[in-house]
Amino acid sequence: MVNAAAAPGRVRDDLVRLAHRGLAVAEFSRAVGDVLGRAVPAEGTCLMTTDPATLLPTAEYVENGLPAPEMVRLLEIEAREPDFNKWVHLARADRPAASLSEATAGDLDRSPRQREIRRPGGFADEMRVVLAGGAATWGVLTVFREAGRPYFAPDEVGLVSSLAGPIADGLRRGLLLESARAGDAGVGVLVLDADDGVSMADETADRWLDELGAGVRPGARLPLVVHAAARQARALRETAAGERSAPGGLRAARARVRTGTGRWLIVRASLMGNGPAAPVAVMLEAARPAEMAPLIVDAYGFTERERRVTELVARGLSTRQIAGRLRVSPYTVQDHLKSIFAKSGAASRGDLVARIFFDHYAGPLGLGDVARSTAGWP
């Protein structure tokens, strides 16, 4: 039952204020856990960022959650085995939150992740929340209760479901907090064995992993996004088993992740050969402008029409010209621009273009490349 001492309206207001503070993701995750805990008590939380295009997890921020080996097993279940409240299913559901107790009719052990991971770790019921904004999913949140505590009540699930929007808003703002200003580090290559151990890595891959807060030194932990991409590549290969597919078709997995310096990195994984012992090749490279432009406008929460207006602004069209292209009145274009400026924090058209392009691309690309990239965007 929702804690009566924490009014739902107050909780929502606090989350909206958090979303507009522009906190880094780690700090935002801790703050969200504190705010939610006032209304919906829990003993543990785990917020994972995801690639908006593929829903693959890219990083995790855990408070009293799972150690690394258990997290890797959790990813394997998510990608390859049947279970309740899987992220891909919640993303298509009528509401973004669900409890395991409700999905299993109170028999939590029907869930393999509960039997293998949660219960041995001392946890019982969990509530999962998909953090989506527009057409993109920016992350997923799980809150846990220890064994012996009451299951999550329907009104608690309903409250957290209603709060998914402002949490997603703060998360996507946090992901844009730092800009990709460092130079291109090149393409790095890792080769992973069947247990995700590193059997080969070049120097460029090691530099990228360092930027992600990991490395290939003995005992170092690989980033979550690398494990997720590798597991997905294996799962896709199993799906394609016995089917004829083009080379590289269903055998590749792909995700985007922001590094510690603010750069966006593309992680691609593909299976090398057949059978359960086949190694996985992982490539790490900086995201190109064409790959990032849709992500950035999604992160600002633009509607489809606002995306189109922004594109035309970037091409230098006037209000009247934009109105002609879109077959709307100039007043409607001005209304769209007001909304775009409010969402992006821009004060003018020039500021808008600078925020979207120069802030995110100027460092690695140079001004000339940025100017050329706007011609066909998005």
N, C-alpha and C positions, 0 to 999 in steps of 0.2 A: 504494500500500500504506500502511496506517495506520502512523504513526510509532511504532515500538516504545518510544521513550523517553517517550511520553505514554500511560499506561494508560487504556483507555476508561472504566473505573470512576472514575478520578480526574477525567477530563474532565467526566463527567456530574455528579459531586459539585460541581465548580466551577461548572457552569451552574446547578444547583439553588440554590447559595448566591447566585449573581448574581440569580436570579429573585426571591429573597426580600429583596434589598436595596432594592427599590423605586426603582431608578434611572430617571431620565428616559430617554426612548427613544433620543436621540442617544448618551448615555453608555453605555446598555445595548448598543446596536448595536456600538460600538467594542469593548466588553469581550467580547462574543460572538465577534467576529472574532479577537481575541487568543487566547481559549481554544480555539476550533476550530483555529486555525492551528498549535497545538502538536501536534495529532494528525493533521490533514489539511492539509498545507501548501498555500497558495494565494497568488496575487499580488494579488487584488482581491476585494472583497465589496460587495454592495449589498443592504441590507435596506429593503423598502418596507412601510409600514403599509397596510392595506386596510380598506375598509368591510366589517365582518363580514357584512352582509346581501347585498352585491352583488359582492364581491371586486374592486371597482374600487380601484386604488392611490390613496392619499391623500397620501403624502409619501415621500421617499426619503432614505436615509442611506448615502452612498457613500464607500468607502475605495478609492482608485485604480480608479475605475470610469469611467462614461461621462459626457461633458459633456451639457448640457441638450438641444441639438438632436438628438443621437443617442437620448436617452431618449424624446423625443417620437415619433421614428420607431419605437422599440421598442413604445411603447403602441399605435401604429397597427397594427403587425403582430399584436400580442396581441389586438386587438379585431376585426380585419377580415380577416386572412389566415391560411391554413393554416401550421402550423409544428409542431415537435416539442416535447413537454413543456410545452405551454401550461398556465398556472396553473389554468384551469377544469378541465382534464383531470387534472392532478395532484391536485386537491382531491377527485376522485372515485376516484382510484387506490387500490390495496391498500396502498401505502406512500407516505409523503409526499415522498420524495426520489428524484431520478433524474438521471443524467448525460446530457449530449448525445451523448457518444461511444457510449454503450450504445444509446441510442434510434436513432441513425443508423448503427449497425454500423460505427463508426469513420470514416464519411464525413461530417465535420462540415459541409461546404459544402452538404449537402442542406437545411440549415436557412437560411431567408432572413435571420434575425437574425444568424447567424454570417457569412454572405457579406457582408452590407451593413454590419454594425455591429461585431461582435466581432473578426473577422480584420483589418479595416482599423485597429482600435484596438490591435492587437498581441496579442490574446487568442485562445486556442484552446478547449480543453474548458471546459465550465461544469457546475456542479451546481446544480439548483434544488430548493428545499425549501419546502413549504407549512407555515405555522405556524398550526395549528388547535387549538382547545380546545373541547370540547363540540361544539355544532353550528355554531360560528362560526369563521371564518378571520380572524385578527388581523393577519397580515402574510405576506410571502413573502421568502425569502432566496436570493440567488445568490452562489456563490463561483466565481472564475475562475482559470484557469491560463494563463500566457503561452505564446505559440507556442514550440515546442521542448521544452516540459516534458511529462512523462508524462501520459496521460489519467487521470482519476479511476478508481481500481480498484473492483471490486464491494464489497470489504470497507470501503472508505472511504464509499461511498454507504450501505451498511448501517449504519455507525456514525452518520453524520449523520442518517439516517432515525430512528434510535432516540433521538436527542437533540432531535428537533423539539418534543416535548412540553414539556420545561423551558424551551426558548427561547420558545415561544408563551406560557407562563405568565409569564415575565418581561416579555414585550412587553405583554401585556394589563394587568399591574400598572403598567407605566410609563405606559400610556395613561390610567390613572386617578390618576396621581400628583398632578395639579393639578385643582382643582374649578372649575366654571364659576361664578365669583362676580361677574363684571362685569355691568353692565346690558345690556339688549337693544339692539343697535345698529340694529335694523330690517332691512328687506329691501333688498338691493342688487341691481342689474341690470347685467350686462355683455352686450355684443353682440360676438361674435367673427366675423371673416371666415373664408374657406375655409382660410387658413393659420394659424388661431388668433391672428391679430393682433387687438388691441382696437380696434374701430371706434367704440364708444361705451361709457361707464361713468358711473354716477352717483356722487355723493359717498359714499353708504352703501357701495357696492361697493368703493370705494377704501379706506374704513376697514377693511372686512373683509379685503381683500387685505393691508393693512399688518399686520393682526393675524396673518395667515398667513405673514408674512415676505416679502411681495412688494408689488406696487403697479402702477399703470397709468402711471407716469411713463415717458418715453422710455428704452428700453433695459432696463426692468425685466423680470424673468422671472416669468411667471405660475406659480402653484403647480401642482405635479404633478396634484392632484386636479381642477383646472379643465380642464387638457388631457385628462385621462382621461375626464371626464364628457362633454366636447365630442366626443371621438373615439367614445365609446360611442353618443352620440346619433346621429352620422352612420352608424355601423355598424347601429344598430337601424333607421334609416330605409331603408338598403339591404336589410335583411332583409325589411322590410315592402313593398318595391317591388313593385307589381303586385298586392298584396293589399288587400282592403278592411278598414280598421280604424277604430275609433272615434277621434275627435280626441284627440290626446295619448296614445293607446294605446301603440304601440311606438316613439313618436317621442321619448320622454323618458328621460333617464338620471338616476340619483340616487345620491348618496354622502354619507356622514357623515365629518367630519374634526375632530380636536381642534386648536384654534388655539394660538398661543404663550402665551396667558393661561390656557389650560385649558378654555376654552369649547368646546362641541360645535357644529359648524356643519353645516347641510344645504346641499348643493350640488346644484342641479337644472339640467339642460341639455336644451334641445329645439330641434329644427331649425325655422327660420323659412322655409318655402317648400320648393321641390323643386329637384333638380339638384345637381351637385357644388359649385357656387359659392354655395349657399344659406347665409346666416349662421346662427349658433347663438346663441340667447339663454341666458344663464346667470344663475340667481337664487341669491343667497347670503342665508341667514337662520338665526337661532339655532334649534337643535333644541328642540322642545317636550317636556315631561315624558313624554307618551304615546309619543313616538318614542324616548326615551332609556332608559326603565325596562328594557325587555328587554335592551338593550345592556349596561347596568350589571350586571344579575344574571348575564349571560353572562360578563362580564369577571371576575367573582368565581369563575367556574367552578362555579356551582351546578348540580346535577342537576335534572331536571324535577320530582321530588318536593320537592327543597329550594326550588325556585322557588315551588311551591305553598304550602309551609309559611311562607316569607317573606311571601308575599302575605297570608296569614291573620294572621300576627303584626302586619303593618302595619295590619290592620283592627281590631286590639285583641282578638282571640280568645284565650282561655286555652288551656293545654295540653290540657285535657280537651275543650274545644270543638273544637280543631283535630283531635284524635283522632277525634271523632265525625264531623266533616266528611269526613275522609279514610278513615274506617273502618279505623283501625289502633289499636294500644294507645298509651296515654300514654307508655310507655317508648320506643316507636318514634319518637314525636314528639321526645322528649328527645334521642335519638340523632341525629336530623336536625338539631336545633338545635345540638348540639355541633359537628357538621360545618360548619354554616353559620357559626358563630362563628369557627371555626378558619380558614375560607377568607376571611372578610371582615375578620378582625381585631377583630371586635366583642366586647365583654365582657358584654353583656346585650341583652335585647330592645330596650330604649330606645336603646341605642348602635347596634344594627343599623339601626333605622329612621332614626336620625340620619345614619349613614354613607351609606345608600342615597339618602335624600331630601334632608336638609338640607345635607349636604356638597356635593351636586351641583346642587341647585336653589335653596337659600335665598337666594343672592345675587341672581340675576336675577328670582326669582318673588315673594319675600316669604313669610313664614311661613304666612299665611292660604291662599295659593295652593297651597303644599306640602301643607298638611293636606287641602285639598279634593282634590288630585290622587291621594291614596292611596285614595280611596273605591272607585275602579274599576280599580286597578292589579293585575296588569299587563294 
